[in-house]
Amino acid sequence: MNAKVKIEVDAQTADLLKARASARGMSIGDLVADLVGDNNLLPPELDAMRRAGEGPWAPEVLAEDQLRLEEFNRTGEGVPWDEVKAWMQSWGTPGELPQPKSRKL
């Protein structure tokens, strides 16, 4: 028999988990188990790149990511995701937005 355990998350995360679980037709518990227990979440071509250490998993790319994270931790500067997303969604449209500026977050 599986014992039930409560896990606390903020309201925004709870809403996101509910929405994603509902969209996949599964319970929140099953969604979380799937996310943490399934090593095959990537499409095959991306999983092959990950296993080979290529693309976003290449050592030089990971090293660059590490440097960017260290810089953010040092300065606290960046661009909020919602601004980056809006900018990217505007690409190729008549109302294309200018690139958002980095600032103290």
A tleap script that builds the chain and sets N, CA, C and O, in Angstrom:
source leaprc.protein.ff14SB
mol = sequence {
  NMET ASN ALA LYS VAL LYS ILE GLU VAL ASP
  ALA GLN THR ALA ASP LEU LEU LYS ALA ARG
  ALA SER ALA ARG GLY MET SER ILE GLY ASP
  LEU VAL ALA ASP LEU VAL GLY ASP ASN ASN
  LEU LEU PRO PRO GLU LEU ASP ALA MET ARG
  ARG ALA GLY GLU GLY PRO TRP ALA PRO GLU
  VAL LEU ALA GLU ASP GLN LEU ARG LEU GLU
  GLU PHE ASN ARG THR GLY GLU GLY VAL PRO
  TRP ASP GLU VAL LYS ALA TRP MET GLN SER
  TRP GLY THR PRO GLY GLU LEU PRO GLN PRO
  LYS SER ARG LYS CLEU
}
set mol.1.N position { 0.836 -1.172 0.000 }
set mol.1.CA position { 0.000 0.000 0.000 }
set mol.1.C position { 0.888 1.246 0.000 }
set mol.1.O position { 1.864 1.318 0.748 }
set mol.2.N position { 0.549 2.217 -0.835 }
set mol.2.CA position { 1.306 3.462 -0.910 }
set mol.2.C position { 0.779 4.457 0.104 }
set mol.2.O position { -0.407 4.787 0.108 }
set mol.3.N position { 1.673 4.936 0.970 }
set mol.3.CA position { 1.281 5.958 1.943 }
set mol.3.C position { 1.231 7.297 1.236 }
set mol.3.O position { 2.043 7.564 0.350 }
set mol.4.N position { 0.287 8.139 1.619 }
set mol.4.CA position { 0.185 9.482 1.055 }
set mol.4.C position { 0.997 10.432 1.906 }
set mol.4.O position { 0.974 10.357 3.134 }
set mol.5.N position { 1.720 11.335 1.241 }
set mol.5.CA position { 2.555 12.321 1.895 }
set mol.5.C position { 2.190 13.685 1.326 }
set mol.5.O position { 1.995 13.829 0.119 }
set mol.6.N position { 2.098 14.679 2.193 }
set mol.6.CA position { 1.806 16.037 1.733 }
set mol.6.C position { 3.115 16.763 1.448 }
set mol.6.O position { 4.070 16.683 2.220 }
set mol.7.N position { 3.138 17.464 0.336 }
set mol.7.CA position { 4.281 18.289 -0.034 }
set mol.7.C position { 3.761 19.701 -0.222 }
set mol.7.O position { 2.796 19.919 -0.954 }
set mol.8.N position { 4.399 20.664 0.437 }
set mol.8.CA position { 3.948 22.047 0.338 }
set mol.8.C position { 4.661 22.767 -0.788 }
set mol.8.O position { 5.883 22.697 -0.919 }
set mol.9.N position { 3.867 23.471 -1.610 }
set mol.9.CA position { 4.392 24.332 -2.670 }
set mol.9.C position { 3.601 25.627 -2.639 }
set mol.9.O position { 2.519 25.688 -2.055 }
set mol.10.N position { 4.139 26.660 -3.266 }
set mol.10.CA position { 3.405 27.919 -3.295 }
set mol.10.C position { 2.193 27.781 -4.225 }
set mol.10.O position { 2.114 26.843 -5.018 }
set mol.11.N position { 1.260 28.716 -4.120 }
set mol.11.CA position { 0.003 28.646 -4.868 }
set mol.11.C position { 0.233 28.636 -6.376 }
set mol.11.O position { -0.457 27.919 -7.100 }
set mol.12.N position { 1.184 29.415 -6.854 }
set mol.12.CA position { 1.454 29.470 -8.291 }
set mol.12.C position { 1.941 28.114 -8.796 }
set mol.12.O position { 1.518 27.655 -9.857 }
set mol.13.N position { 2.832 27.474 -8.035 }
set mol.13.CA position { 3.335 26.156 -8.425 }
set mol.13.C position { 2.211 25.129 -8.371 }
set mol.13.O position { 2.112 24.273 -9.250 }
set mol.14.N position { 1.365 25.204 -7.350 }
set mol.14.CA position { 0.235 24.277 -7.242 }
set mol.14.C position { -0.687 24.412 -8.441 }
set mol.14.O position { -1.131 23.407 -8.996 }
set mol.15.N position { -0.981 25.645 -8.848 }
set mol.15.CA position { -1.842 25.867 -10.009 }
set mol.15.C position { -1.207 25.312 -11.277 }
set mol.15.O position { -1.889 24.713 -12.108 }
set mol.16.N position { 0.094 25.513 -11.421 }
set mol.16.CA position { 0.803 24.997 -12.587 }
set mol.16.C position { 0.780 23.471 -12.608 }
set mol.16.O position { 0.545 22.867 -13.655 }
set mol.17.N position { 1.024 22.847 -11.456 }
set mol.17.CA position { 0.978 21.377 -11.386 }
set mol.17.C position { -0.417 20.858 -11.725 }
set mol.17.O position { -0.557 19.885 -12.467 }
set mol.18.N position { -1.450 21.507 -11.181 }
set mol.18.CA position { -2.829 21.090 -11.480 }
set mol.18.C position { -3.116 21.189 -12.969 }
set mol.18.O position { -3.683 20.270 -13.559 }
set mol.19.N position { -2.726 22.303 -13.577 }
set mol.19.CA position { -2.989 22.513 -15.005 }
set mol.19.C position { -2.251 21.497 -15.860 }
set mol.19.O position { -2.825 20.938 -16.795 }
set mol.20.N position { -0.984 21.253 -15.549 }
set mol.20.CA position { -0.208 20.294 -16.359 }
set mol.20.C position { -0.728 18.874 -16.182 }
set mol.20.O position { -0.814 18.113 -17.146 }
set mol.21.N position { -1.073 18.520 -14.949 }
set mol.21.CA position { -1.612 17.177 -14.707 }
set mol.21.C position { -2.934 17.013 -15.442 }
set mol.21.O position { -3.173 15.985 -16.076 }
set mol.22.N position { -3.786 18.015 -15.360 }
set mol.22.CA position { -5.084 17.959 -16.039 }
set mol.22.C position { -4.898 17.835 -17.544 }
set mol.22.O position { -5.581 17.041 -18.191 }
set mol.23.N position { -3.978 18.616 -18.106 }
set mol.23.CA position { -3.735 18.574 -19.549 }
set mol.23.C position { -3.242 17.207 -20.003 }
set mol.23.O position { -3.482 16.799 -21.139 }
set mol.24.N position { -2.553 16.500 -19.110 }
set mol.24.CA position { -2.047 15.164 -19.452 }
set mol.24.C position { -2.984 14.056 -19.000 }
set mol.24.O position { -2.709 12.873 -19.203 }
set mol.25.N position { -4.112 14.457 -18.375 }
set mol.25.CA position { -5.090 13.464 -17.941 }
set mol.25.C position { -4.587 12.579 -16.817 }
set mol.25.O position { -4.868 11.381 -16.794 }
set mol.26.N position { -3.844 13.160 -15.885 }
set mol.26.CA position { -3.301 12.364 -14.792 }
set mol.26.C position { -3.401 13.145 -13.482 }
set mol.26.O position { -3.682 14.343 -13.485 }
set mol.27.N position { -3.173 12.468 -12.388 }
set mol.27.CA position { -3.195 13.125 -11.085 }
set mol.27.C position { -1.900 13.906 -10.901 }
set mol.27.O position { -0.916 13.672 -11.604 }
set mol.28.N position { -1.910 14.831 -9.955 }
set mol.28.CA position { -0.698 15.595 -9.657 }
set mol.28.C position { 0.403 14.653 -9.166 }
set mol.28.O position { 1.564 14.798 -9.547 }
set mol.29.N position { 0.038 13.699 -8.329 }
set mol.29.CA position { 1.021 12.738 -7.840 }
set mol.29.C position { 1.664 11.955 -8.966 }
set mol.29.O position { 2.878 11.752 -8.971 }
set mol.30.N position { 0.848 11.511 -9.930 }
set mol.30.CA position { 1.395 10.773 -11.070 }
set mol.30.C position { 2.284 11.662 -11.934 }
set mol.30.O position { 3.308 11.214 -12.451 }
set mol.31.N position { 1.881 12.939 -12.088 }
set mol.31.CA position { 2.695 13.871 -12.865 }
set mol.31.C position { 4.060 14.058 -12.212 }
set mol.31.O position { 5.085 13.984 -12.889 }
set mol.32.N position { 4.084 14.298 -10.911 }
set mol.32.CA position { 5.348 14.501 -10.204 }
set mol.32.C position { 6.207 13.244 -10.291 }
set mol.32.O position { 7.411 13.330 -10.531 }
set mol.33.N position { 5.591 12.073 -10.095 }
set mol.33.CA position { 6.344 10.819 -10.190 }
set mol.33.C position { 6.928 10.647 -11.588 }
set mol.33.O position { 8.060 10.190 -11.750 }
set mol.34.N position { 6.140 11.020 -12.593 }
set mol.34.CA position { 6.598 10.914 -13.971 }
set mol.34.C position { 7.782 11.855 -14.215 }
set mol.34.O position { 8.764 11.477 -14.854 }
set mol.35.N position { 7.679 13.070 -13.706 }
set mol.35.CA position { 8.735 14.052 -13.924 }
set mol.35.C position { 10.039 13.672 -13.248 }
set mol.35.O position { 11.110 13.852 -13.829 }
set mol.36.N position { 9.968 13.152 -12.036 }
set mol.36.CA position { 11.206 12.838 -11.314 }
set mol.36.C position { 11.722 11.431 -11.584 }
set mol.36.O position { 12.890 11.141 -11.326 }
set mol.37.N position { 10.880 10.568 -12.091 }
set mol.37.CA position { 11.296 9.191 -12.251 }
set mol.37.C position { 11.566 8.747 -13.664 }
set mol.37.O position { 12.101 7.658 -13.870 }
set mol.38.N position { 11.215 9.548 -14.640 }
set mol.38.CA position { 11.341 9.131 -16.028 }
set mol.38.C position { 12.571 9.752 -16.654 }
set mol.38.O position { 12.635 10.967 -16.840 }
set mol.39.N position { 13.536 8.931 -16.975 }
set mol.39.CA position { 14.747 9.431 -17.617 }
set mol.39.C position { 14.575 9.627 -19.119 }
set mol.39.O position { 15.497 10.090 -19.791 }
set mol.40.N position { 13.414 9.283 -19.648 }
set mol.40.CA position { 13.180 9.389 -21.078 }
set mol.40.C position { 12.248 10.540 -21.407 }
set mol.40.O position { 11.409 10.419 -22.299 }
set mol.41.N position { 12.382 11.653 -20.702 }
set mol.41.CA position { 11.520 12.799 -20.955 }
set mol.41.C position { 11.912 13.545 -22.215 }
set mol.41.O position { 11.077 14.230 -22.805 }
set mol.42.N position { 13.163 13.431 -22.641 }
set mol.42.CA position { 13.616 14.119 -23.838 }
set mol.42.C position { 13.267 13.325 -25.088 }
set mol.42.O position { 13.242 12.094 -25.058 }
set mol.43.N position { 12.997 14.027 -26.191 }
set mol.43.CA position { 12.842 13.315 -27.463 }
set mol.43.C position { 14.144 12.566 -27.769 }
set mol.43.O position { 15.216 12.981 -27.329 }
set mol.44.N position { 14.054 11.480 -28.511 }
set mol.44.CA position { 15.247 10.643 -28.758 }
set mol.44.C position { 16.458 11.409 -29.281 }
set mol.44.O position { 17.583 11.147 -28.856 }
set mol.45.N position { 16.242 12.357 -30.201 }
set mol.45.CA position { 17.396 13.072 -30.766 }
set mol.45.C position { 18.082 13.956 -29.717 }
set mol.45.O position { 19.304 14.106 -29.740 }
set mol.46.N position { 17.309 14.535 -28.806 }
set mol.46.CA position { 17.919 15.333 -27.742 }
set mol.46.C position { 18.573 14.442 -26.687 }
set mol.46.O position { 19.622 14.789 -26.144 }
set mol.47.N position { 17.962 13.304 -26.399 }
set mol.47.CA position { 18.557 12.371 -25.441 }
set mol.47.C position { 19.894 11.865 -25.961 }
set mol.47.O position { 20.841 11.700 -25.191 }
set mol.48.N position { 19.975 11.617 -27.270 }
set mol.48.CA position { 21.243 11.172 -27.864 }
set mol.48.C position { 22.310 12.259 -27.723 }
set mol.48.O position { 23.469 11.959 -27.435 }
set mol.49.N position { 21.921 13.516 -27.924 }
set mol.49.CA position { 22.869 14.622 -27.749 }
set mol.49.C position { 23.320 14.713 -26.300 }
set mol.49.O position { 24.499 14.935 -26.025 }
set mol.50.N position { 22.375 14.540 -25.363 }
set mol.50.CA position { 22.724 14.601 -23.941 }
set mol.50.C position { 23.729 13.508 -23.585 }
set mol.50.O position { 24.736 13.767 -22.927 }
set mol.51.N position { 23.443 12.281 -24.030 }
set mol.51.CA position { 24.330 11.155 -23.717 }
set mol.51.C position { 25.710 11.332 -24.340 }
set mol.51.O position { 26.709 10.887 -23.776 }
set mol.52.N position { 25.770 11.989 -25.516 }
set mol.52.CA position { 27.043 12.200 -26.212 }
set mol.52.C position { 27.767 13.459 -25.741 }
set mol.52.O position { 28.902 13.705 -26.148 }
set mol.53.N position { 27.127 14.256 -24.890 }
set mol.53.CA position { 27.744 15.506 -24.443 }
set mol.53.C position { 27.854 16.522 -25.561 }
set mol.53.O position { 28.846 17.243 -25.659 }
set mol.54.N position { 26.824 16.580 -26.414 }
set mol.54.CA position { 26.823 17.499 -27.546 }
set mol.54.C position { 25.699 18.519 -27.397 }
set mol.54.O position { 24.854 18.397 -26.511 }
set mol.55.N position { 25.695 19.526 -28.270 }
set mol.55.CA position { 24.639 20.542 -28.240 }
set mol.55.C position { 24.647 21.266 -26.909 }
set mol.55.O position { 25.704 21.688 -26.440 }
set mol.56.N position { 23.468 21.418 -26.286 }
set mol.56.CA position { 23.421 22.148 -25.017 }
set mol.56.C position { 24.159 21.436 -23.881 }
set mol.56.O position { 24.380 22.030 -22.826 }
set mol.57.N position { 24.537 20.189 -24.079 }
set mol.57.CA position { 25.257 19.431 -23.062 }
set mol.57.C position { 26.765 19.369 -23.334 }
set mol.57.O position { 27.494 18.684 -22.617 }
set mol.58.N position { 27.233 20.077 -24.360 }
set mol.58.CA position { 28.662 20.092 -24.682 }
set mol.58.C position { 29.412 20.772 -23.536 }
set mol.58.O position { 28.897 21.725 -22.951 }
set mol.59.N position { 30.607 20.305 -23.208 }
set mol.59.CA position { 31.355 20.878 -22.087 }
set mol.59.C position { 31.523 22.397 -22.173 }
set mol.59.O position { 31.405 23.090 -21.162 }
set mol.60.N position { 31.796 22.912 -23.361 }
set mol.60.CA position { 31.996 24.359 -23.483 }
set mol.60.C position { 30.694 25.135 -23.271 }
set mol.60.O position { 30.716 26.258 -22.766 }
set mol.61.N position { 29.565 24.541 -23.654 }
set mol.61.CA position { 28.267 25.187 -23.433 }
set mol.61.C position { 27.932 25.171 -21.941 }
set mol.61.O position { 27.467 26.173 -21.397 }
set mol.62.N position { 28.168 24.046 -21.287 }
set mol.62.CA position { 27.921 23.958 -19.846 }
set mol.62.C position { 28.834 24.909 -19.072 }
set mol.62.O position { 28.415 25.507 -18.080 }
set mol.63.N position { 30.083 25.049 -19.529 }
set mol.63.CA position { 31.006 25.976 -18.873 }
set mol.63.C position { 30.511 27.414 -19.030 }
set mol.63.O position { 30.584 28.196 -18.081 }
set mol.64.N position { 30.011 27.772 -20.209 }
set mol.64.CA position { 29.458 29.113 -20.435 }
set mol.64.C position { 28.239 29.339 -19.547 }
set mol.64.O position { 28.085 30.411 -18.961 }
set mol.65.N position { 27.369 28.330 -19.447 }
set mol.65.CA position { 26.211 28.441 -18.557 }
set mol.65.C position { 26.649 28.692 -17.119 }
set mol.65.O position { 26.056 29.516 -16.422 }
set mol.66.N position { 27.682 27.985 -16.675 }
set mol.66.CA position { 28.192 28.148 -15.316 }
set mol.66.C position { 28.708 29.566 -15.095 }
set mol.66.O position { 28.453 30.166 -14.051 }
set mol.67.N position { 29.432 30.103 -16.077 }
set mol.67.CA position { 29.940 31.471 -15.962 }
set mol.67.C position { 28.792 32.478 -15.885 }
set mol.67.O position { 28.851 33.429 -15.105 }
set mol.68.N position { 27.756 32.273 -16.688 }
set mol.68.CA position { 26.606 33.181 -16.668 }
set mol.68.C position { 25.875 33.108 -15.327 }
set mol.68.O position { 25.439 34.131 -14.800 }
set mol.69.N position { 25.743 31.909 -14.779 }
set mol.69.CA position { 25.100 31.766 -13.478 }
set mol.69.C position { 25.925 32.450 -12.390 }
set mol.69.O position { 25.372 33.135 -11.529 }
set mol.70.N position { 27.230 32.270 -12.426 }
set mol.70.CA position { 28.096 32.928 -11.448 }
set mol.70.C position { 27.985 34.445 -11.563 }
set mol.70.O position { 27.962 35.141 -10.548 }
set mol.71.N position { 27.915 34.962 -12.790 }
set mol.71.CA position { 27.778 36.399 -13.007 }
set mol.71.C position { 26.454 36.898 -12.440 }
set mol.71.O position { 26.406 37.946 -11.798 }
set mol.72.N position { 25.378 36.145 -12.678 }
set mol.72.CA position { 24.081 36.538 -12.124 }
set mol.72.C position { 24.121 36.526 -10.594 }
set mol.72.O position { 23.632 37.457 -9.953 }
set mol.73.N position { 24.693 35.489 -10.018 }
set mol.73.CA position { 24.789 35.406 -8.556 }
set mol.73.C position { 25.619 36.552 -7.985 }
set mol.73.O position { 25.340 37.034 -6.888 }
set mol.74.N position { 26.635 36.988 -8.724 }
set mol.74.CA position { 27.493 38.080 -8.272 }
set mol.74.C position { 26.788 39.429 -8.395 }
set mol.74.O position { 26.867 40.250 -7.481 }
set mol.75.N position { 26.090 39.673 -9.527 }
set mol.75.CA position { 25.531 40.997 -9.800 }
set mol.75.C position { 24.038 41.113 -9.511 }
set mol.75.O position { 23.539 42.202 -9.230 }
set mol.76.N position { 23.324 39.985 -9.580 }
set mol.76.CA position { 21.868 40.029 -9.426 }
set mol.76.C position { 21.170 40.647 -10.625 }
set mol.76.O position { 19.994 41.000 -10.544 }
set mol.77.N position { 21.887 40.782 -11.742 }
set mol.77.CA position { 21.306 41.382 -12.937 }
set mol.77.C position { 20.850 40.320 -13.916 }
set mol.77.O position { 21.489 39.280 -14.078 }
set mol.78.N position { 19.731 40.603 -14.567 }
set mol.78.CA position { 19.198 39.699 -15.564 }
set mol.78.C position { 17.961 40.303 -16.191 }
set mol.78.O position { 17.652 41.478 -15.992 }
set mol.79.N position { 17.256 39.478 -16.953 }
set mol.79.CA position { 16.016 39.891 -17.607 }
set mol.79.C position { 14.940 38.896 -17.200 }
set mol.79.O position { 15.138 37.691 -17.353 }
set mol.80.N position { 13.799 39.367 -16.681 }
set mol.80.CA position { 12.729 38.448 -16.305 }
set mol.80.C position { 12.238 37.642 -17.507 }
set mol.80.O position { 12.167 38.155 -18.624 }
set mol.81.N position { 11.901 36.370 -17.263 }
set mol.81.CA position { 11.487 35.476 -18.323 }
set mol.81.C position { 10.296 36.014 -19.108 }
set mol.81.O position { 10.254 35.865 -20.330 }
set mol.82.N position { 9.326 36.639 -18.436 }
set mol.82.CA position { 8.150 37.113 -19.172 }
set mol.82.C position { 8.531 38.159 -20.209 }
set mol.82.O position { 7.888 38.242 -21.255 }
set mol.83.N position { 9.567 38.965 -19.945 }
set mol.83.CA position { 10.027 39.948 -20.921 }
set mol.83.C position { 10.759 39.273 -22.078 }
set mol.83.O position { 10.583 39.656 -23.234 }
set mol.84.N position { 11.573 38.275 -21.770 }
set mol.84.CA position { 12.283 37.531 -22.819 }
set mol.84.C position { 11.272 36.819 -23.707 }
set mol.84.O position { 11.382 36.848 -24.933 }
set mol.85.N position { 10.284 36.179 -23.080 }
set mol.85.CA position { 9.267 35.444 -23.824 }
set mol.85.C position { 8.478 36.376 -24.756 }
set mol.85.O position { 8.258 36.048 -25.921 }
set mol.86.N position { 8.055 37.538 -24.238 }
set mol.86.CA position { 7.311 38.498 -25.065 }
set mol.86.C position { 8.166 38.965 -26.234 }
set mol.86.O position { 7.676 39.096 -27.355 }
set mol.87.N position { 9.442 39.215 -25.970 }
set mol.87.CA position { 10.357 39.648 -27.019 }
set mol.87.C position { 10.472 38.575 -28.108 }
set mol.87.O position { 10.367 38.869 -29.299 }
set mol.88.N position { 10.692 37.323 -27.676 }
set mol.88.CA position { 10.838 36.229 -28.646 }
set mol.88.C position { 9.553 36.007 -29.440 }
set mol.88.O position { 9.605 35.730 -30.638 }
set mol.89.N position { 8.413 36.126 -28.786 }
set mol.89.CA position { 7.148 35.922 -29.488 }
set mol.89.C position { 6.876 37.028 -30.493 }
set mol.89.O position { 6.063 36.851 -31.400 }
set mol.90.N position { 7.539 38.162 -30.347 }
set mol.90.CA position { 7.321 39.263 -31.279 }
set mol.90.C position { 8.207 39.169 -32.520 }
set mol.90.O position { 8.002 39.909 -33.482 }
set mol.91.N position { 9.181 38.274 -32.508 }
set mol.91.CA position { 10.098 38.159 -33.643 }
set mol.91.C position { 9.319 37.901 -34.927 }
set mol.91.O position { 8.405 37.076 -34.949 }
set mol.92.N position { 9.677 38.602 -35.983 }
set mol.92.CA position { 9.062 38.397 -37.289 }
set mol.92.C position { 7.675 38.991 -37.422 }
set mol.92.O position { 7.015 38.785 -38.441 }
set mol.93.N position { 7.216 39.722 -36.419 }
set mol.93.CA position { 5.900 40.365 -36.495 }
set mol.93.C position { 6.093 41.849 -36.768 }
set mol.93.O position { 7.181 42.384 -36.552 }
set mol.94.N position { 5.041 42.523 -37.243 }
set mol.94.CA position { 5.164 43.963 -37.470 }
set mol.94.C position { 5.454 44.742 -36.181 }
set mol.94.O position { 6.039 45.824 -36.234 }
set mol.95.N position { 5.058 44.210 -35.045 }
set mol.95.CA position { 5.286 44.884 -33.766 }
set mol.95.C position { 6.451 44.306 -33.001 }
set mol.95.O position { 6.404 44.213 -31.774 }
set mol.96.N position { 7.509 43.912 -33.714 }
set mol.96.CA position { 8.656 43.280 -33.041 }
set mol.96.C position { 9.216 44.199 -31.956 }
set mol.96.O position { 9.472 45.380 -32.188 }
set mol.97.N position { 9.398 43.628 -30.773 }
set mol.97.CA position { 9.876 44.386 -29.613 }
set mol.97.C position { 11.395 44.499 -29.618 }
set mol.97.O position { 12.074 43.629 -30.163 }
set mol.98.N position { 11.940 45.562 -29.019 }
set mol.98.CA position { 13.386 45.636 -28.870 }
set mol.98.C position { 13.860 44.618 -27.832 }
set mol.98.O position { 13.102 44.219 -26.947 }
set mol.99.N position { 15.121 44.206 -27.951 }
set mol.99.CA position { 15.681 43.261 -26.983 }
set mol.99.C position { 15.605 43.864 -25.584 }
set mol.99.O position { 16.021 45.004 -25.379 }
set mol.100.N position { 15.074 43.103 -24.612 }
set mol.100.CA position { 14.985 43.635 -23.246 }
set mol.100.C position { 16.371 43.856 -22.653 }
set mol.100.O position { 17.320 43.144 -22.981 }
set mol.101.N position { 16.472 44.838 -21.788 }
set mol.101.CA position { 17.735 45.198 -21.158 }
set mol.101.C position { 17.896 44.488 -19.812 }
set mol.101.O position { 16.945 44.342 -19.044 }
set mol.102.N position { 19.105 44.061 -19.562 }
set mol.102.CA position { 19.433 43.452 -18.280 }
set mol.102.C position { 19.414 44.532 -17.192 }
set mol.102.O position { 19.785 45.682 -17.430 }
set mol.103.N position { 18.973 44.136 -16.000 }
set mol.103.CA position { 18.913 45.072 -14.877 }
set mol.103.C position { 18.947 44.297 -13.573 }
set mol.103.O position { 18.829 43.072 -13.564 }
set mol.104.N position { 19.105 45.006 -12.491 }
set mol.104.CA position { 19.110 44.388 -11.163 }
set mol.104.C position { 17.724 43.813 -10.897 }
set mol.104.O position { 16.722 44.513 -11.039 }
set mol.105.N position { 17.666 42.548 -10.514 }
set mol.105.CA position { 16.383 41.893 -10.238 }
set mol.105.C position { 16.175 41.763 -8.748 }
set mol.105.O position { 15.151 41.237 -8.312 }
savepdb mol mol.pdb
quit
